[in-house]
Amino acid sequence: MTKNNILTILGVPIKLGESKEVNFDVANLHTSSPVNVPVIIERSKKPGPTVLFTAGIHGDEVNGVEIVRQLIAKGINKPRCGTTICIPVINIFGFINLKREFPDGRDLNRVFPGSPNGSLASRVAHKLIRDIVPHADYIMDFHTGGSGRFNAPQIRIIKGNRSLNSLAKVFGAPFVLYSKNLNKSFRNTCYKLQKPMLLFEGGKSFHIDDVVTNSGVNGAKRVLHDLGMLSSKFKVSSPKKDCVFIDESKWQRANYSGMFKPSIAISSKVLKGDVIGNITDPYGKFNHFVKAQNTGYIINVNESPIVYQGDALFHITTKLKR
């Protein structure tokens, strides 16, 4: 709630020009120990938009957490005007246990908008939507790829939304992937609430990658700069290359089981028939060269050393926006 330029979040009033850290607590650990989920709020003396930065919806996606951590540590979240709200780790229970899901086994990103009387994950989702999201004008949610699969830095938005297209272009990630809003996801719920969200994906779980981190941090700076919120002490650089907008993409899967080694760098453009990896057996008797089934950009690579027939190896674009 905002009244007389006083923003009240989780019962704590924050005036213009103030910095506050409030606790997004939902439940204690099973040991009865309290769990603090800090929400870092920075307000300029000048009114302006409110931007919410979130990460750690999945407890194993540490690269997203690192991006929001850097925004705070470097002071990028201290706005020239308006307000920033940072929640580096939403799923603190998964983060503590190095697990994707909550202790109840639920994926937080499949229970939104949640319920005050539901599972633990559902209660966290409900509190986020009820107490935090209504204050935001823009949201940037940072994710990381799954286990063993490395995502190129990318923004995911739905197709046909001009304002999200413009915002994604400002962010300047190497790729913008059009994807549907999944039912009961954080992104879909925010969309229904008419809260513009950029969902960033990059890297893989249990791993922090400097290139991915820099892409996320620089993208956040560009958006803040575009909104007139970035402090003048920070420099903003244009992306080295124009964003590639992806209409369609597909996974190329393994034809054989064995030891897998990719030979193409993430984000590279390949031509149909190019050798992009190989699958071998442990005994030196078999060597299968994996060839690109179509021309496109490599936006995800399976980095697991062992694969089985049918496993996804490469995510390759098949149709780009014209």
Disulfide bonds with the S-S distance in Angstrom:
none
